[in-house]
Every structure is written in C-alpha cells, then in structure tokens.
Amino acid sequence: MAQTNLVVDLINNDPLYVSSNIRYARIDNTSTPIYTNIPNVSGTMYIIQNIPNGQYIIGVTPNFSDGRSCPEITKTTVDCSGIIAFNAVLDIYNPNQIDVTYTADNSLGNIQWNVGYPNGGFANGIIANGDYLTIPIPSNVYGNYTVTLQAVCDIATGWIGQPTNAIVILKATPTGSVLVQAEPNFSTNVVSGITGIAGFTFSGTMSAGGSQSGTHTAFTSQTIAVSITGAATSGNGVDIIINGGSPIGRITLSGGAGTYTYTGLTVLATDSIVLDFNNNL
C-alpha cells in the first residue's frame, strides 16, 4: 500500500504558547471523516508518518499557558484531479455501446469510468490513462444513461477524485415502421379499424388507394384485428408483410362487413410492417 507523510507546521510566536493539539482525517473516500487526535505536540513542526495515500484535512489548535481558548486552524491537502475534458456518445453502429473520449493530465496514471442505467443499475471500471474507452450497456434497457469520469491517483489506497459533471445519453426505445395501404382493386370495402399493432393507432377510415403510416414497438404472439364495411367481395383480403419480401400471412376479408383476425404475430421493435389490402383474384 502506498503511503505518505504529512508535515504540520506549528510555528507560533506568542510567548505564552505551549503546544498544539493536532487532529487529522482522510476525506477523499468518505462523507463522515474519522479523526485521529495527537494532543500536546511541542516544537515547530510535526510529521504524520506512513499513512495511506489520499486527501486529508488537518486541524491544529494551539494551547497557551494562560488557558485562553483559541479556534482550530485547518488545512486540506491537495485533492485527486487531472480530468481536463471528456465527452460520451452512443456508438452509431452499436446501440449497446457508449464511446468515451477524454483528455487528462499526463501525471495521472488511471481513470475510473461510471455509468448509471435508466433502471437504477450501475457499473464502473478503471482504465489506464490514455487507453481507448468504450462502455458496454444492456441491450434491452432504454432511457437516459449518465456517464462520469474520476481521476484515480492511487489504486492501492482507493484515492479517487470527485466525479466529473455527468453526460446524459439517451438510448431511445427502438420503433419500426408501419404502413397500411389499400390497393385500387380493393374497391368494394372500406377499412374502418385496425388493432393489435403495439404503438400504432389507425385513425378514421381508409378506402381504395388510401394509406396510413406510423411506428410500432416490439410485441409477441399478438392478434391483429381488421374491421371493414361494405359488401362481401370474393378475393378481398389483407397481406401481412414483414421487412419486405413475400407475405407471411393473409387475412381473408371476402365475407364483407365485420372484424377479421390474424393470431400469433411476433415482431422486433425495428421490423417494418406492411398491411396491404387488395383483391387477389
């Protein structure tokens, strides 16, 4: 364990000065310092020897032969610092990674990174000053992440500086596209309602040649319900297309006015969904 010495000056020119009471406590790793007391120290200097490397507060109270009461004089040793600037962004190619750039004083050996999760989770780690820094984050936790850095002056004694100001990074809940469209040959029916696509709301009605678009969130084993008005028309239906290509299913609407369903649809949050109303005859 790295150790240090603290030199305490006790110079006092008052002819009635007798000694000093010294107390000291480490303050960089706690909000409730625990003091060590050294009473009645004489001389002009005292060395506090072989204590763990860190930041300390030292208090000196002089004692006089006439018994007068004097206030304590305090001094705080240098803090652990050296982070000059930093920035953090969500990686443009990997949404589960935060990329951090920073500038730090060359005398600083290590840097601690900290990341707070939107759900209350937390992670941190220590790197060598100058190392490239990427922080992995959970794939399925969305919202605001907070990132801070701290100077590390002595790993062995846990001497770590105060956190930098936090950078807040939004990992947005991913949404995929939704397109509902009625081909010109879907001419005898009107779409009056679509439910079951999480995050998407169908509004009003849609006739042949019409379309509506929006976004959706991920869902599993969902039932899609389609309502139409109008007469029974052989061949009318709606194709369900995920991420382009051939339809994965079709809802037959040839019975005319009513509500028809497709069960068991599962999509990822980034999938594209197309409901194509048409007549396949």
Summary of the structure (lengths in Angstrom):
residues: 281
radius of gyration: 34.9
end to end distance: 83.3
largest distance: 114.5
contacts: 781
relative contact order: 0.12
helix: 0%
strand: 56%
